[in-house]
Amino acid sequence: MDDDDNIDTSIPSEVAQVSLNAISPETLKTFVAVVDLVRRQYVDAVNDEELFNNAMSGMLTKLDSHAEFLDAEAYENLRAFTEGDVGDIGIQVTYEPEVGYWIITEVIDDSPADKKGIAVGDYLHQVGEFKLDENRQSNDVEQLLTGIAGTQVDIITSKAGRRKHTTTLQRNNSHPQIVETKLVDGIAIVKLPAFQNNSREKLLEGLINLDAPISGILLDLRDNPGGVLTSAVSVASLFMNDTDVVQVQARQDKSRVLTTQGDAILKPLPMVVLQNRYSASAAEVLASSLQAQKRATIIGEVSYGKGSVQSVIPLNDEQAVKLTVANYMTASGRQIDVIGVEPDITLSGSESSWEQQALDLLKPRALDSGIRFIRKTTAN
């Protein structure tokens, strides 16, 4: 309505840009009919706001598993995290052979799971697209529940003997990210749990704090879910000079290549990278670039295979869409998504032995005299 109480029939510009010509009247009619049916006959009362939020969420998650509709709470939670934080939904589970199910044994107070009514004793049947059975290991389930903080995951649970129920949860139970560094026989073992904006600095800080000569580096990227893509490029810049690391291809733009910058101060050190099936996204970018340049030997198992870039696009002050806006590939143009990074040497069996196997591989290549890293002093 305008100031004279006349009806304004003009179409807002943001709506006018959206063409509905491709949607048949029958499809729109069916959608309205489904909404009406749910209103009248679903076992629990639901309001239209919830139905339409669910419709938007379903539209996006059907595009791919990383696209999401963020309501006010989800958007605010996401903004509260530092880029590259890792989180989970706040539960612990164990497999109980006598009942043949994974059982939730702990729910952290005020966690995402707790807020959605998930309780101790519930059966956990599925995480995302992965069904859980006796063949899953505890570490498998833990890593399925874990990811970049603020991302969503669907879980299927049930009370004993009752119908299964799908719940969408945000990974808001944040984990402190500590770059662990230790020295074994002159080899620096660096555990990098995720890629944050300061990962490069934390890695160097860890090497300085060893306060000893270093003759090689074992970079452990196991269970690393990714994080900030440019952080992976910054870490790669420690090991390689003037090297293309990754190609980023958006729908309408030309392919963009990210290249290492600055002095590769760790270039003299021989290197092995350890990865597993949960090493994903930015971790795969780093591993693939080091592998392509023959800068490091990649050992472990085939990585996760997530080769897409998501952006959080605000709709207004309270809602946003997380949308896949680009794919990334190795510097040579090889696809990472779904395929993953194939290791140079495949390891199997218990992962508890993998670190020692990596050390055994690296030691013969180690420098005769190591390099000691010291903190730069500033002149007064």
Backbone hydrogen bonds, N-H to C=O, Kabsch-Sander energy under -0.5 kcal/mol:
donor,donor_aa,acceptor,acceptor_aa,energy
2,D,6,N,-2.1
5,D,2,D,-2.1
9,T,7,I,-0.8
15,V,12,P,-0.9
16,A,12,P,-2.7
17,Q,13,S,-1.1
18,V,15,V,-1.9
19,S,17,Q,-0.7
23,I,20,L,-1.7
24,S,22,A,-0.6
28,L,24,S,-1.8
29,K,25,P,-2.5
30,T,26,E,-2.4
31,F,27,T,-2.3
32,V,28,L,-2.2
33,A,29,K,-2.2
34,V,30,T,-2.4
35,V,31,F,-2.3
36,D,32,V,-2.4
37,L,33,A,-2.3
38,V,34,V,-2.5
39,R,35,V,-2.3
40,R,36,D,-1.9
41,Q,37,L,-2.7
42,Y,38,V,-1.6
51,L,47,N,-2.0
52,F,48,D,-2.6
53,N,49,E,-2.1
54,N,50,E,-2.4
55,A,51,L,-2.1
56,M,52,F,-2.3
57,S,53,N,-2.4
58,G,54,N,-2.9
59,M,55,A,-2.2
60,L,56,M,-1.8
61,T,57,S,-2.7
62,K,58,G,-1.7
63,L,60,L,-1.2
64,D,60,L,-1.3
67,A,64,D,-1.0
68,E,322,K,-2.5
70,L,68,E,-0.5
70,L,320,A,-3.1
71,D,69,F,-0.7
75,Y,71,D,-3.0
76,E,72,A,-2.2
77,N,73,E,-2.4
78,L,74,A,-2.2
79,R,75,Y,-2.0
80,A,76,E,-1.0
80,A,77,N,-0.6
81,F,78,L,-1.2
85,D,82,T,-2.3
86,V,175,H,-0.7
87,G,147,G,-3.1
88,D,173,N,-1.6
92,Q,106,E,-2.1
94,T,103,I,-2.2
96,E,101,Y,-2.6
99,V,96,E,-1.4
100,G,96,E,-1.9
101,Y,96,E,-1.1
102,W,124,L,-0.6
103,I,94,T,-3.3
103,I,101,Y,-0.5
104,I,122,D,-2.8
105,T,92,Q,-2.4
105,T,103,I,-0.6
106,E,92,Q,-1.5
108,I,90,G,-2.7
111,S,108,I,-1.9
113,A,89,I,-2.2
115,K,111,S,-2.6
116,K,112,P,-1.2
117,G,114,D,-1.5
118,I,113,A,-2.4
121,G,104,I,-3.1
122,D,119,A,-1.9
123,Y,158,S,-3.2
124,L,102,W,-2.8
125,H,123,Y,-0.6
125,H,156,I,-3.0
126,Q,156,I,-1.3
127,V,130,F,-2.6
128,G,154,D,-3.6
130,F,127,V,-2.3
131,K,129,E,-0.7
132,L,125,H,-2.8
136,R,133,D,-1.6
141,V,137,Q,-1.9
142,E,138,S,-2.4
143,Q,139,N,-2.3
144,L,140,D,-1.9
145,L,141,V,-1.7
146,T,142,E,-0.7
147,G,87,G,-2.3
149,A,85,D,-2.8
150,G,171,R,-1.7
151,T,148,I,-2.1
153,V,169,L,-2.6
155,I,167,T,-2.5
156,I,126,Q,-2.3
157,T,155,I,-0.6
157,T,165,H,-2.5
158,S,123,Y,-1.5
162,R,159,K,-2.5
165,H,157,T,-2.9
167,T,155,I,-2.7
169,L,153,V,-2.6
169,L,167,T,-0.6
171,R,151,T,-2.9
172,N,170,Q,-2.0
173,N,88,D,-2.6
174,S,172,N,-1.5
175,H,86,V,-3.5
178,I,176,P,-0.8
179,V,177,Q,-0.5
180,E,178,I,-0.9
180,E,191,K,-1.3
182,K,189,I,-1.8
184,V,187,I,-2.6
187,I,184,V,-2.2
188,A,186,G,-0.5
188,A,216,G,-2.7
189,I,182,K,-3.2
189,I,187,I,-0.6
190,V,188,A,-0.6
190,V,218,L,-2.8
191,K,180,E,-3.1
191,K,189,I,-0.6
192,L,190,V,-0.7
192,L,220,D,-2.0
195,F,226,G,-3.1
196,Q,194,A,-0.7
197,N,83,E,-0.6
199,S,196,Q,-1.9
202,K,198,N,-2.4
203,L,199,S,-2.5
204,L,200,R,-2.1
205,E,201,E,-2.6
206,G,202,K,-2.1
207,L,203,L,-1.7
208,I,204,L,-2.4
209,N,205,E,-2.3
210,L,206,G,-0.7
210,L,207,L,-0.5
211,D,207,L,-0.6
211,D,208,I,-1.4
214,I,371,I,-1.9
215,S,186,G,-3.1
216,G,186,G,-0.7
217,I,270,P,-2.4
218,L,188,A,-3.0
219,L,217,I,-0.6
219,L,272,V,-2.6
220,D,190,V,-3.2
220,D,218,L,-0.7
221,L,219,L,-0.8
221,L,274,L,-3.0
224,N,221,L,-1.7
228,V,195,F,-2.9
229,L,227,G,-0.6
231,S,228,V,-0.6
232,A,228,V,-1.3
233,V,229,L,-1.5
234,S,230,T,-2.0
235,V,231,S,-2.3
236,A,232,A,-2.4
237,S,233,V,-1.7
238,L,235,V,-1.5
239,F,236,A,-1.5
240,M,236,A,-1.6
245,V,258,L,-3.2
246,V,258,L,-1.3
247,Q,329,M,-2.4
248,V,256,R,-3.3
249,Q,247,Q,-0.5
249,Q,327,N,-3.5
250,A,248,V,-0.6
251,R,325,V,-0.7
256,R,248,V,-3.0
258,L,246,V,-2.6
260,T,243,T,-2.5
265,I,263,D,-1.7
266,L,238,L,-2.8
267,K,264,A,-1.8
269,L,266,L,-1.5
272,V,217,I,-2.0
273,V,297,T,-2.7
274,L,219,L,-2.6
275,Q,273,V,-0.5
275,Q,299,I,-2.3
279,S,276,N,-1.8
280,A,224,N,-2.8
280,A,278,Y,-0.6
283,A,280,A,-2.2
284,E,281,S,-0.9
285,V,281,S,-1.8
286,L,282,A,-2.2
287,A,283,A,-2.2
288,S,284,E,-2.6
289,S,285,V,-2.0
290,L,286,L,-2.3
291,Q,287,A,-2.2
292,A,288,S,-2.5
293,Q,289,S,-1.6
294,K,291,Q,-1.5
295,R,290,L,-2.5
296,A,290,L,-1.3
297,T,271,M,-1.4
298,I,296,A,-0.5
299,I,273,V,-2.9
299,I,297,T,-0.6
300,G,345,I,-1.9
301,E,275,Q,-1.1
303,S,341,V,-1.5
304,Y,279,S,-2.4
307,G,305,G,-0.6
309,V,326,A,-3.2
311,S,323,L,-2.5
313,I,311,S,-0.7
313,I,321,V,-3.3
315,L,319,Q,-2.9
316,N,319,Q,-1.7
320,A,70,L,-1.9
321,V,313,I,-2.4
322,K,68,E,-2.9
323,L,311,S,-2.5
323,L,321,V,-0.7
325,V,309,V,-2.4
325,V,323,L,-0.7
326,A,309,V,-1.2
327,N,249,Q,-2.4
328,Y,307,G,-1.9
329,M,247,Q,-2.2
330,T,334,R,-2.7
331,A,245,V,-0.7
333,G,330,T,-2.3
336,I,328,Y,-0.7
338,V,305,G,-3.2
339,I,337,D,-1.4
340,G,336,I,-3.2
342,E,340,G,-0.5
344,D,298,I,-2.2
345,I,298,I,-1.8
347,L,300,G,-3.2
353,S,350,S,-1.5
354,W,351,E,-1.3
355,E,351,E,-0.6
357,Q,353,S,-1.8
358,A,354,W,-2.5
359,L,355,E,-2.3
360,D,356,Q,-2.5
361,L,357,Q,-1.5
362,L,358,A,-1.9
363,K,359,L,-2.6
365,R,362,L,-1.6
366,A,362,L,-0.7
366,A,363,K,-1.3
367,L,215,S,-2.1
371,I,214,I,-2.8
